[in-house]
Amino acid sequence: MSYLEIKNLQKRYTAKGPLIVDNMNLSIEKGEFIVFLGPSGCGKTTTIRMISGLEEISGGDITVDGESIVNKLPRERGVSMIFQSYAVWPHMTVYDNIAYPLKLQKLPKDEIKKRVQAAAEATEIQGLLKRYPAQMSGGQRQRVAVSRAIVVEPRLFLMDEPLSNLDAKLRVSMRTELKRIHTKQGSTSIFVTHDQSEAMSMADRIVVMYKGKIEQIGTPMEVYQDSATRFVAEFIGTPPTNFFDASIVREGQEIYARGEGFDYKVPSSLHSALAGYAGKEIDMGIRPEYIDILPDQRKQDGYFCDARIDFVEPQGSHSILITEIGANKNVKIHTVDHMDIKQGTKVSCHVKNGMVMFFDKESSKRIK
Amino acid sequence: MHKNMKKATPYLLLFPIFIYYAVFWLAPVASGIKEVFVGMDGDFTLTENLKLMFRSDLFSESVLNTAAFAAISVVLQYVIALVLALLLSRKFIGSRFLMFISMIPMAITPTATAILWKTGLVKDGWINSLLMGLHIIDNPIVFMNAEGFQAILLLIVIDTWTVTPSVMIILIAGLQGLQKELKEAAYTFGANKWQILKDITLPILRPSITTSVIMRMIAAVQVWSIAVMVLGYSKAPFLVERIAFYVDAIPGVDTSTKLAYTYSFLTTIVVLLATVIYLRVSGRNKIAAGGEDE
């Protein structure tokens, strides 16, 4: 049995309303850093609020260490939470903010002092203890919120989009800092975000959610390279995966994925999975960095179409090329090898190492 | 030159306001204060008019009544308004309707309020018939005969009925401006509802509470119209009621004009003192000043 178990968890706000969280099942190991990732309205925040006790559940169970927590008050659950707005109390000094949870536990004064000091040092705000939140920057307030959350030594460390109110640069450095604190404290953490790069860079495992359901659970590399559904392939990665409508055609020993403007010979490793799809329409997805181009229009293994480069977007370390293939007018190609390519160049496109993903049109599930 | 013009522009634009204040505000205030320190004979005097006021009829009653009225009514109105505001700021079926009902007293003019209560308070008025109908009392109470402290209590009830909604609205506005996550954070860290109210909600609301308490206090010290309209002059003497009495009820007598001015002067001093003391006690400047780095 895992440390945190979520079983058939359900949430609806009104008796006959839609399921905001739809039969969610998830096991989290002790010390793991889990990220709930999904667009707004996918149920990720609702789920974390049900774990924290801020929201009642409509069905299912949540257990920590084998013990159900759903009927307990937040303080009995051993959780602490960081909010999107930081929720640092404006009328208290930094010291009082961090000390308040301990005062509620009626700890002796000198122990409170010791623990507040340690928590402040962990986030490097020990010099700001006498200040009021109004006198601090957003990043400093966020550190206060983190200190206040770690000072209670929680069993579960819950973070609801804690970085989305920070400016871009600070957000990236706070990621590293939160990871560092997590490594040091070792507390089981759940982090909610809609930012896929945040999820990728922080998570031990990502839980991708969409419309109240879990689409995929996996390590960052798993959800990226081995997306389980079309939604995951689309949501994770910048620029997003390119999609094409293709039909599967069997010719002798070979299988082809054909569509408007392209013709791709499917690698034999996918033959058995695609066996039932001969003559049917499917979605074909290729990530921008798995499209290889040859400016001299040579054809190699993995060739799937010719194209003309419409725009070049240099990014410094790489360039994004934009082209039109069939009905998809916005195909993006990530290139490192051909950064000097000019707009208007005619090229041939290849799928690198057979890194193509096929999805069932009805279920959106990956065919593999 | 051009730069100087630019600097002067705001003052030029505000100049008419300055004139307005000087003519219609500063001048009457100054002449009012002057009257207090000019005796019947037209000579300067520091204490003559004050002594006249101290020895005048009902002086100590009016001071005590005003103090009692201000203290009790402000506290009572805040407690009731806070309870109502906390109740109405959460969404429940009928909360909008209840809000509408509770705001009705605000829309009624003081004169109408006085008439409404007067018709209720007379011996065969609606209050007695209601209480008797509910079998709370057997014989009608003669409210209008109320004297002394009872009269003050009666006026406190009427004033509370009239004023509580406006206090409630200020508090509801403050509560709605309060970020939900501030309370939720306290809740997840183990605070119960009472602790959240005491440690988070009320302290954060303090600036808006402070401002409105001062305004309520000033208004309470200036009470008179309800007292006069419901009970008549001299039944429940207050500071401002005395001013009105000397101006309105016995005009033309030399001393009465002097007394009116002197009472006005005293009222102003009382309001000023009360405000300063309240600001000190409530420690409102604490947050703004803040702490220092270690």
Interface residues (C-beta under 8 A of the other chain):
Chain A: S52 G53 L54 L73 P74 R75 V79 S80 M81 F83 Q84 S85 A87 W89 P90 H91 T93 Y100 P101 L104 Q105 Q126 G127 L128 L129 K130 R131 Y132 A134 Q135 R148 V152
Chain B: Q179 E181 L182 E184 A185 A186 Y187 T188 F189 G190 A191 Q195 D199 I200 P203 I204 R206 I287 G290 G291 E292 D293 E294
